[in-house]
Amino acid sequence: MPFGGFHNDDLDKHIASFLVICDAQRINGMSTEVIKLKLFPFSLKDKAKTWFNSLLKNILVTWDDMTNKFHTKYSSPAKSIKF
């Protein structure tokens, strides 16, 4: 299920599901990190997709960069979990 960026969307569940899908993907010559970065936009919709499209693409160099920005944007302070 795509993540829309709304208050009832579960950030942790989305990332966990996304990683399961990515772990099943293999492309010759492409690292799993690059696969995650390439597929992540397809896991978003609505406000989250708009937010992602507003980012400068060159600032998302690693999967950690992406998850940190995503976590900062959509996680409440009470749910401070590092992916």
JOWOLIN-V534346 format. One record per helix or strand of 2 or more residues. SS is the DSSP state (H for helix, E for strand). FROM is the first residue (numbers start at 0). TO is the last residue. Records with the same first field share a line. If there is no record, write none. Layout:
# JOWOLIN-V534346
SS=FROM-TO / FROM-TO
This chain:
# JOWOLIN-V534346
H=10-22 / 31-42 / 45-53 / 56-58 / 62-73 / 76-78
